[in-house]
Amino acid sequence: MTLFPIETERLILRKFRPSDAEATAAYQGLAEVARYCMWEPRSLERVRELIPRWIAMDGQGENSEGLQYAVELKASGALIGDVVLMFEDRAARQGQIGYVMSPAFQGQGYTTEAMEAVLAVGFEQVGLHRMSARCDARNTGSWRVMEKLGMRREAYFREHAIFKGEWDQEFVYAILEDEWRAAREVN
Ligand SMILES: CC(C)(COP(=O)(O)OP(=O)(O)OC[C@H]1O[C@@H](n2cnc3c(N)ncnc32)[C@H](O)[C@@H]1OP(=O)(O)O)[C@@H](O)C(=O)NCCC(=O)NCCS
């Protein structure tokens, strides 16, 4: 099973390295980036703490939390974001995806390109049955990515939780393996 690295047209999805801390904190430390994420802006120290956990997320073994990728731009070798596939329910083969892109590189289709590759890995190599994602309804860039990936909007929760001190509004999107395969045959 080849899970690392993954090459796409413009990107390389690879394992994190300790030396990625500064580049990662440069975007994960921004309020605008953390706004709709489950975490608050991350300091360099916090990113340094997290990197060993991300490196351990290599998809190997029954207890693996999932797959964590650093996203590198082929053209320059720069780290421009990170994407994740969390393993949720082993028996039911469920996964949850997530993504963060540095603002300087947003709006250029990089996240969609990276996540197309992650969906392929999840369905073809990991053998998942369904992958889902959650985002705030106001996070247009995020749910646009899910729609471009062919995911279906399964839920729109309104005020079902307190998120960062205020009522949330949350979309849940998902795609089944069959749906993903059928869409690939058409395109
Ligand atoms: C969500 C995020 C990863 C998207 O990354 P990206 O690289 O810009 O994504 P893509 O370029 O592949 O696609 C984004 C799409 O949303 C659209 N979009 C982005 N912001 C938008 C906005 N404010 N209004 C309308 N459309 C918007 C883009 O035009 C693009 O659609 P298009 O290709 O049809 O034009 C990025 O915005 C980000 O990192 N945000 C901060 C972290 C975050 O919120 N992560 C998700 C948590 S659930």
The ligand as an SDF file (V2000), in Angstrom:
LIG
                    3D

 48 50  0  0  0  0  0  0  0  0999 V2000
  -11.2740   25.8850    2.9700 C   0  0  0  0  0  0  0  0  0  0  0  0
   -9.9400   26.0490    2.2310 C   0  0  0  0  0  0  0  0  0  0  0  0
   -9.0340   24.8970    2.6140 C   0  0  0  0  0  0  0  0  0  0  0  0
  -10.1800   26.0340    0.7140 C   0  0  0  0  0  0  0  0  0  0  0  0
   -8.9240   26.0510    0.0800 O   0  0  0  0  0  0  0  0  0  0  0  0
   -8.6890   26.4940   -1.4440 P   0  0  0  0  0  0  0  0  0  0  0  0
   -7.3260   26.0080   -1.8010 O   0  0  0  0  0  0  0  0  0  0  0  0
   -8.9970   27.9200   -1.6070 O   0  0  0  0  0  0  0  0  0  0  0  0
   -9.7730   25.6150   -2.2030 O   0  0  0  0  0  0  0  0  0  0  0  0
   -9.9720   25.5180   -3.7860 P   0  0  0  0  0  0  0  0  0  0  0  0
   -9.2300   26.6170   -4.4680 O   0  0  0  0  0  0  0  0  0  0  0  0
   -9.6880   24.1160   -4.1790 O   0  0  0  0  0  0  0  0  0  0  0  0
  -11.5540   25.7500   -3.9230 O   0  0  0  0  0  0  0  0  0  0  0  0
  -12.1960   26.7970   -3.2090 C   0  0  0  0  0  0  0  0  0  0  0  0
  -13.4890   27.1410   -3.8930 C   0  0  0  0  0  0  0  0  0  0  0  0
  -14.2670   27.9700   -3.0520 O   0  0  0  0  0  0  0  0  0  0  0  0
  -14.4780   29.2260   -3.6860 C   0  0  0  0  0  0  0  0  0  0  0  0
  -14.4560   30.2410   -2.6280 N   0  0  0  0  0  0  0  0  0  0  0  0
  -13.4880   30.4280   -1.7110 C   0  0  0  0  0  0  0  0  0  0  0  0
  -13.8500   31.4320   -0.8820 N   0  0  0  0  0  0  0  0  0  0  0  0
  -15.0600   31.8590   -1.2930 C   0  0  0  0  0  0  0  0  0  0  0  0
  -15.9620   32.8570   -0.8560 C   0  0  0  0  0  0  0  0  0  0  0  0
  -15.6770   33.6180    0.2120 N   0  0  0  0  0  0  0  0  0  0  0  0
  -17.1130   33.0040   -1.5060 N   0  0  0  0  0  0  0  0  0  0  0  0
  -17.4220   32.2370   -2.5700 C   0  0  0  0  0  0  0  0  0  0  0  0
  -16.6030   31.2630   -3.0410 N   0  0  0  0  0  0  0  0  0  0  0  0
  -15.4430   31.0830   -2.4050 C   0  0  0  0  0  0  0  0  0  0  0  0
  -13.3900   29.3530   -4.6950 C   0  0  0  0  0  0  0  0  0  0  0  0
  -13.7490   30.2470   -5.7220 O   0  0  0  0  0  0  0  0  0  0  0  0
  -13.2850   27.9130   -5.1720 C   0  0  0  0  0  0  0  0  0  0  0  0
  -14.3600   27.5490   -6.0110 O   0  0  0  0  0  0  0  0  0  0  0  0
  -14.2280   27.5520   -7.6160 P   0  0  0  0  0  0  0  0  0  0  0  0
  -13.0650   26.6780   -7.9580 O   0  0  0  0  0  0  0  0  0  0  0  0
  -15.5320   27.0040   -8.0640 O   0  0  0  0  0  0  0  0  0  0  0  0
  -13.9960   28.9570   -8.0000 O   0  0  0  0  0  0  0  0  0  0  0  0
   -9.2430   27.3710    2.6040 C   0  0  0  0  0  0  0  0  0  0  0  0
  -10.1460   28.4270    2.4060 O   0  0  0  0  0  0  0  0  0  0  0  0
   -8.7520   27.3970    4.0510 C   0  0  0  0  0  0  0  0  0  0  0  0
   -7.6910   26.8920    4.3620 O   0  0  0  0  0  0  0  0  0  0  0  0
   -9.5130   28.0180    4.9450 N   0  0  0  0  0  0  0  0  0  0  0  0
   -9.0980   28.1260    6.3400 C   0  0  0  0  0  0  0  0  0  0  0  0
   -9.0950   26.7770    7.0290 C   0  0  0  0  0  0  0  0  0  0  0  0
  -10.4490   26.1050    6.9620 C   0  0  0  0  0  0  0  0  0  0  0  0
  -11.4730   26.7430    7.1930 O   0  0  0  0  0  0  0  0  0  0  0  0
  -10.4470   24.7990    6.6890 N   0  0  0  0  0  0  0  0  0  0  0  0
  -11.6570   24.0190    6.5910 C   0  0  0  0  0  0  0  0  0  0  0  0
  -12.2160   23.7910    7.9410 C   0  0  0  0  0  0  0  0  0  0  0  0
  -13.7830   22.9400    7.8000 S   0  0  0  0  0  0  0  0  0  0  0  0
  1  2  1  0
  2  3  1  0
  2  4  1  0
  2 36  1  0
  4  5  1  0
  5  6  1  0
  6  7  2  0
  6  8  1  0
  6  9  1  0
  9 10  1  0
 10 11  2  0
 10 12  1  0
 10 13  1  0
 13 14  1  0
 14 15  1  0
 15 16  1  0
 15 30  1  0
 16 17  1  0
 17 18  1  0
 17 28  1  0
 18 19  1  0
 18 27  1  0
 19 20  2  0
 20 21  1  0
 21 22  1  0
 21 27  2  0
 22 23  1  0
 22 24  2  0
 24 25  1  0
 25 26  2  0
 26 27  1  0
 28 29  1  0
 28 30  1  0
 30 31  1  0
 31 32  1  0
 32 33  2  0
 32 34  1  0
 32 35  1  0
 36 37  1  0
 36 38  1  0
 38 39  2  0
 38 40  1  0
 40 41  1  0
 41 42  1  0
 42 43  1  0
 43 44  2  0
 43 45  1  0
 45 46  1  0
 46 47  1  0
 47 48  1  0
M  END
$$$$
